[in-house]
Amino acid sequence: MSDWILAEERLPESQPGQWSRPVIVLMESGDIFRASCMGDYWQRLSAMERGDSVQAWMPIPKMPGEK
């Protein structure tokens, strides 16, 4: 199982102008969401609370049977 990666240390890989692959993010509030980032901007399907910042992230594990 993957370990959490601090957002201040490293962000998910992405190409310039493109969103990263989706990852699991842990918010400062303790909420956990699926999100992507472009540069240091994060986005998820519904809006994050204003003032809440991403504290850590981890890759989404592969689904059973996925290679």
Phi, psi and omega in degrees: 000144182285153175263158176293144177244125180293130182298330179287343180267323183197143176252161177300149179291139174206156176278151178307130178077007180234151178285147175291169170297151178299142177227170174267130179243143175254120182274160177306327181285348183099352177290150179237132183223166169264128184209168174231162175228155174228112189065234177253016178263128181255147177216140172231178185298323174240158188298143172280152178297138178300134179088350178270132183238152178291128180261325182202167179209166175206151177299150175283127179299151176295147177289153177307131179086351180279138180267000000 
